[in-house]
Amino acid sequence: MRRDVPDRLRQFAKAMRNDATKAENMLWQALRGRQLEGFKFKRQVPIDGYILDFVCFEARLIVEVDGAQHAESAKDVARDAYFSKQGFRTIRVWNHEVTMNLEGVSLTILAELKNCGE
């Protein structure tokens, strides 16, 4: 999925990769290198004016790792609806959930990956 991405957004995504939260780093270590049953993830991917925390294009699954600022966010609801129309599913996990239960979060993501054809 190659798209023209404004240089400003591409640079911001790169900066976010370099300045990831503890939870994002922990989850990336679990997802990178096709470690989750061979599914390939990318992180901090700029698409259509948004930057996705993690995305598996093969399964059309977006994983967002959220802090408290995202609680009941209307912007997140609109963003999720936008990507749903593009054929993606989005799951959101809390920072605390990742840091306290990485294995459980990984299993939840894996279950969503395996349901990609349904």
One Martini backbone bead per residue (centre of mass of N, CA, C, O) as a GRO file, in nm:
protein
  118
    1MET     BB    1   0.076   0.051   0.031
    2ARG     BB    2   0.128   0.311  -0.166
    3ARG     BB    3   0.179   0.652  -0.069
    4ASP     BB    4   0.145   0.982  -0.059
    5VAL     BB    5   0.357   1.151   0.170
    6PRO     BB    6   0.411   1.394   0.354
    7ASP     BB    7   0.705   1.489   0.483
    8ARG     BB    8   0.601   1.585   0.760
    9LEU     BB    9   0.462   1.313   0.834
   10ARG     BB   10   0.706   1.129   0.800
   11GLN     BB   11   0.880   1.272   1.019
   12PHE     BB   12   0.681   1.230   1.253
   13ALA     BB   13   0.684   0.922   1.248
   14LYS     BB   14   0.984   0.894   1.302
   15ALA     BB   15   0.979   1.037   1.576
   16MET     BB   16   0.780   0.835   1.709
   17ARG     BB   17   0.968   0.590   1.691
   18ASN     BB   18   1.200   0.733   1.869
   19ASP     BB   19   0.944   0.822   2.093
   20ALA     BB   20   0.832   0.587   2.239
   21THR     BB   21   0.657   0.420   2.440
   22LYS     BB   22   0.675   0.166   2.647
   23ALA     BB   23   0.433   0.012   2.529
   24GLU     BB   24   0.517   0.027   2.233
   25ASN     BB   25   0.786  -0.119   2.266
   26MET     BB   26   0.677  -0.382   2.378
   27LEU     BB   27   0.488  -0.450   2.141
   28TRP     BB   28   0.701  -0.445   1.918
   29GLN     BB   29   0.865  -0.689   2.028
   30ALA     BB   30   0.611  -0.886   1.970
   31LEU     BB   31   0.565  -0.808   1.645
   32ARG     BB   32   0.820  -0.822   1.524
   33GLY     BB   33   0.938  -1.033   1.282
   34ARG     BB   34   0.687  -1.228   1.269
   35GLN     BB   35   0.614  -1.342   1.573
   36LEU     BB   36   0.296  -1.351   1.502
   37GLU     BB   37   0.245  -1.604   1.312
   38GLY     BB   38   0.375  -1.427   1.050
   39PHE     BB   39   0.285  -1.145   1.097
   40LYS     BB   40   0.305  -0.824   0.953
   41PHE     BB   41   0.443  -0.533   1.098
   42LYS     BB   42   0.393  -0.187   1.139
   43ARG     BB   43   0.517   0.134   1.246
   44GLN     BB   44   0.429   0.439   1.225
   45VAL     BB   45   0.198   0.488   0.990
   46PRO     BB   46   0.137   0.691   0.721
   47ILE     BB   47  -0.222   0.769   0.658
   48ASP     BB   48  -0.430   0.998   0.552
   49GLY     BB   49  -0.320   1.195   0.802
   50TYR     BB   50  -0.228   0.950   0.965
   51ILE     BB   51  -0.097   0.765   1.257
   52LEU     BB   52  -0.011   0.440   1.297
   53ASP     BB   53   0.104   0.238   1.524
   54PHE     BB   54  -0.021  -0.040   1.402
   55VAL     BB   55   0.015  -0.260   1.103
   56CYS     BB   56  -0.169  -0.514   0.914
   57PHE     BB   57  -0.223  -0.553   0.586
   58GLU     BB   58  -0.306  -0.848   0.544
   59ALA     BB   59  -0.546  -0.811   0.781
   60ARG     BB   60  -0.645  -0.522   0.825
   61LEU     BB   61  -0.486  -0.423   1.103
   62ILE     BB   62  -0.527  -0.205   1.378
   63VAL     BB   63  -0.305  -0.083   1.641
   64GLU     BB   64  -0.381   0.092   1.941
   65VAL     BB   65  -0.197   0.284   2.181
   66ASP     BB   66  -0.342   0.409   2.478
   67GLY     BB   67  -0.412   0.679   2.663
   68ALA     BB   68  -0.607   0.887   2.852
   69GLN     BB   69  -0.652   1.097   2.610
   70HIS     BB   70  -0.852   0.870   2.456
   71ALA     BB   71  -1.091   0.895   2.623
   72GLU     BB   72  -1.365   0.946   2.454
   73SER     BB   73  -1.278   1.004   2.150
   74ALA     BB   74  -1.399   1.153   1.867
   75LYS     BB   75  -1.152   1.124   1.682
   76ASP     BB   76  -1.127   0.815   1.706
   77VAL     BB   77  -1.403   0.746   1.592
   78ALA     BB   78  -1.357   0.877   1.314
   79ARG     BB   79  -1.102   0.720   1.239
   80ASP     BB   80  -1.222   0.434   1.258
   81ALA     BB   81  -1.440   0.484   1.042
   82TYR     BB   82  -1.254   0.547   0.811
   83PHE     BB   83  -1.098   0.268   0.815
   84SER     BB   84  -1.346   0.092   0.781
   85LYS     BB   85  -1.408   0.199   0.489
   86GLN     BB   86  -1.111   0.073   0.402
   87GLY     BB   87  -1.109  -0.230   0.555
   88PHE     BB   88  -1.052  -0.186   0.857
   89ARG     BB   89  -0.943  -0.286   1.172
   90THR     BB   90  -0.977  -0.175   1.518
   91ILE     BB   91  -0.760  -0.182   1.797
   92ARG     BB   92  -0.766  -0.102   2.149
   93VAL     BB   93  -0.506  -0.026   2.383
   94TRP     BB   94  -0.367   0.008   2.685
   95ASN     BB   95  -0.082   0.084   2.826
   96HIS     BB   96  -0.126  -0.076   3.091
   97GLU     BB   97  -0.201  -0.343   2.955
   98VAL     BB   98   0.073  -0.390   2.821
   99THR     BB   99   0.259  -0.372   3.079
  100MET     BB  100   0.082  -0.602   3.247
  101ASN     BB  101  -0.033  -0.779   2.959
  102LEU     BB  102   0.118  -0.875   2.692
  103GLU     BB  103   0.011  -1.159   2.636
  104GLY     BB  104  -0.290  -1.085   2.621
  105VAL     BB  105  -0.264  -0.881   2.392
  106SER     BB  106  -0.141  -1.075   2.186
  107LEU     BB  107  -0.385  -1.271   2.184
  108THR     BB  108  -0.591  -1.065   2.085
  109ILE     BB  109  -0.450  -1.002   1.819
  110LEU     BB  110  -0.442  -1.290   1.711
  111ALA     BB  111  -0.748  -1.330   1.700
  112GLU     BB  112  -0.792  -1.102   1.491
  113LEU     BB  113  -0.611  -1.216   1.269
  114LYS     BB  114  -0.775  -1.492   1.241
  115ASN     BB  115  -1.049  -1.307   1.167
  116CYS     BB  116  -0.996  -1.165   0.880
  117GLY     BB  117  -1.214  -1.353   0.701
  118GLU     BB  118  -1.500  -1.272   0.866
   0.00000   0.00000   0.00000
